[in-house]
């Protein structure tokens, strides 16, 4: 029965969740191990990826221009594939995180993407380039996504107009930290928790019927 209960702990159950460990028995600080704190990480990171994907969705020309502004000699096919394929991936990751579905998988993929984004930002800054970040497709992005960003006030303005530099690098480092946090620590109020409990129901029912 202990093995049957394990998925519930991994998926975000609160009771009985042990402090998160970083290999070799190293524990995270108690406040970082609080599963309720991951709810904040999940909603912030999920919202960011959802808006990032939405603002770039259906406007491949605008996103292509943003990618080319980094002046990285990528093959045209790769640029076109990124311009079309990355927005729906970001949108799906954002929705999964907001709902708490496949949370650790989504957070791990977000971590990888953030490392790539940070690499692009850092190399551009070191080369003296200062293009628009392009993370939210700029002023020519998807109208619905831009409208939602506009509702965020100054935060939305910063996300849509931020240029490559220390501020955007620090911003993405924070997003990376949120993603790693979600990989390491269980979350709460997530669909993962409900699914884990539902998977346990048939087993428990079968056990009770054998008495």
Helices and strands as residue ranges (DSSP letters): H 2-11, H 35-56, H 60-68, H 76-99, H 103-126, G 138-140, H 143-150, H 154-161, H 166-184, H 191-209
